[in-house]
Amino acid sequence: MLALLALATGFGQLLKRQANTSLDADVVRLFHLRLRTWWLMCSVLAAMFLVGRTATVIMFGGIAFWALREFVTLTPTRPGDHRSLFWVFFILTPMQFVLVNFEVYEMYSVVIPVYGFLFIPARAAFAGDSKRFLERAAKIQYGLTVCVYCLSYAPALLSLDFDPEKIRPGLVWDRSQNARLLFYFVLIVQMGDVLQYFWGKLLGQRVIAPAINASRTWEGFFGGAASATLLGAALYWFTPFEPWEAAALSLLITVTGFAGGMTMSAIKRDRGVRDYGTLVTGHGGVLDRIDSICFAAPVFFHAVNLFFARP
């Protein structure tokens, strides 16, 4: 990854020095911004993996907290929701990642979608404010589900126990290597986004939903999904999967991540904004960068857990 990033950075500097390049200046600028973001993401992930599993879970918990903050800020609430939001931010969110860290699957798989789902509207009802009650409760529940619950399945990959009979023959894989699986997952999802953007700019003609995202085209979707699938298959040696299994899982999370990007774009268009925040220069907020990861994480976790983990 460091070698690829260094190569891409050198290529970007070469493009920047070409004053008469035929490429759009905005495309070159966005390329540099994406590279900067990739350097940051890879550096943070590498640092957390070196420090240990708990640090990685805490990092994802912090990302989830910030993403949820961006979502709630974008979808204004009323004073009657403030106590519900206190529970959401300071009880349910940290509880979810504590349970993930201690590998209590029976709890972290149900706390938010069952108990949180029931508690949030009940707590808001006790505030006595019925104005747009259903809309307010639904916004908080959806933000908590996507930003916290779904994202928590990314660090949950570190707790999987693989069945030696279900993984690549002759491979010895233990929990200490699960960090590679998490890195692989983040890499494929993010590369799927980048490759969809690349193919969309290169060949894009038919926009999927102009009112939602004018840059998402069918050519970009199919080109990006195919490219990310081939990349995932080529990197099978980094995982416990056979090449065809790595390809199938890569296709699954690439398509799911694309659906996540479209869904979160629809919410932004509904609110009349371009980005969820301004934390990442040139890329909007944290949620703008992890929307595809949020959707793909639970799908990837359950697929791997179902077909490759111990019963």
C-alpha positions, 0 to 999 in steps of 0.5 A, a space after each residue: 500500500 505504501 508503495 502504491 501510494 508513493 507511486 500515485 503521489 509521484 504520478 499526481 505531482 507529474 500531472 500537476 507540473 504539466 501545464 498543458 495537460 488535457 485533463 480537467 484541473 478540477 479532476 487533478 485537484 480532486 485526485 490530489 485530495 483523495 490521495 491525501 485522504 488515503 495517506 491519512 486513512 492508511 496511516 491511522 489504520 496502520 498505527 491502530 493495528 500496531 497498537 492493538 485490537 482495543 485501540 482499533 475498536 476505540 478508533 472506530 468508536 470515535 469515527 462512529 461518534 463523529 459521523 453520528 454527530 454530523 448526521 444529527 446536525 444535518 437533521 435538526 431535532 427539537 428540545 424534546 429529543 435532547 435527552 434521547 440524544 444524550 442516551 444515543 451519544 453517551 450510552 448506546 454508542 460507547 456500549 456498542 463498541 465496548 460489547 464489540 471489544 469484549 466480543 459479546 456477539 449476542 448483545 452487540 448484534 441486538 442492543 441497538 436494533 432491538 432495545 435502542 429502537 424501542 427506547 429512543 421513541 419511548 424516551 422522546 415521548 416522555 418529553 411530551 413533544 408530539 410535533 413531527 414525533 415519528 419523523 424525529 424518532 425515525 431520524 435518530 434511529 436511522 442515524 444510530 443504526 447506520 453510523 454506529 451499529 453498522 460501522 461497528 461490524 468493521 472492527 467486529 471482524 477482528 473477533 472472528 474465529 475461522 474454521 480451518 476446514 473452510 478456508 484456503 487449504 494448507 493455510 494457518 490463520 489465527 486471530 492475530 491475522 484478522 487485522 489483515 482482513 479488516 484492512 482488506 475490507 476497507 481497501 476494497 470498499 474504498 477502491 470500489 468508490 475510487 474506481 467507480 469515480 474513475 470509470 464514471 469520468 472516463 466512460 460515464 454517459 447514463 446517470 443513474 439518478 440525476 436528482 440524487 447524485 449526478 456523478 454516479 453513472 451506470 458505466 462507472 458502477 459496472 466498471 468500478 464493481 468489475 475492477 474492484 472485484 478483480 482487485 479483490 481476487 488478485 489480493 486473495 493471498 492477503 486473506 483466508 479465501 480462495 481467489 473466487 471467494 475473494 472475488 465474490 466477497 469483493 463484488 458483494 461489498 462493492 455493490 453494497 457500498 455503492 448502494 450506501 453511497 447512493 442512499 446517503 446522497 439521497 439524504 443530503 439532497 433531501 436536506 439541501 446540502 452538498 456534504 455532511 460536514 467539513 472535517 476532511 478538506 475537499 471531501 466534506 465530513 467523516 460520514 461522506 467518506 465512510 458511508 459505503 463502509 457503513 453499509 458494507 460492514 455488516 454484510 461482509 461480517 455476516 457473509 464471512 461469519 456464515 461461510 468461513 467461521 467456526 459454528 
